[in-house]
Amino acid sequence: MTITSTPGPVWPTRAGQCVATLAAVLALASLPVRAQTAAPPSAGAHAHAPAHRASGARAASGTSSTTATADTTERPTLPRLVAIATPENDDGIPRFALFAARDIEQLGLQFPAQDGVAPADIEVVVTMSLRDSATARMRDFSRQHMNEPMTLIVDGVEMLTATIRSELGGKFQLQMPKEKARLLFQRVLAKAGPAT
């Protein structure tokens, strides 16, 4: 018996190609789709809302809504230092020094509610996140000086004097006049490097 071969490529017939393609499509169609079979969201959540967001819609500015209140109550409350007037003799007030480039990891600004024209001396809330070494120092400092006034210094400039009401850690809020907040952001941005 002799076996002969024909030189050149051997291509399957057109019907064979269609059968192979159909088999591949059916195999892919039967695979489970993980994104669609994930656990269903909670009963109150909107079907298209991302998992990391609150389920209610935000209220438009100037209107009130119960869902807007629900959004704020879901956020964890951070310890807050509220600026107080610096006493005449502030030599006895403990000072806590931070250096923008070394200690501060992130700053955020919470805009106040606007009821018409905002006065120039409005207070704003700044959220500050510290790096690990500064977090440990701040935690120890706040434990030692609980219910006492403290002065926060950033890069040698006094930013605010406030009374410590709870332990402070790596993330806390500062409630301060808008001009002091502007100075704080300027100090931190100056250390952030050249603008691109």
HULINGI-V875812 format. One line per field, one symbol per residue. psi: psi as a letter, one per 30 degrees, with the letter a starting at -180 (. if undefined). Layout:
# HULINGI-V875812
psi->???
This chain:
# HULINGI-V875812
psi->kkkllkllkjklleeeeeeeeeeeeeeeffkkjeefglklllefkkegklffllfllkklkfllkfeeeeeeffkkklkkjkklkklejgffkkkjklkeeeekekklkkklkjibkklfgkklkkkkklleeeeeeeeeeeefhkglllkkkjhfkkelklkjflkkbfklkkjlkeeeeeeeeeeeeefflkk.
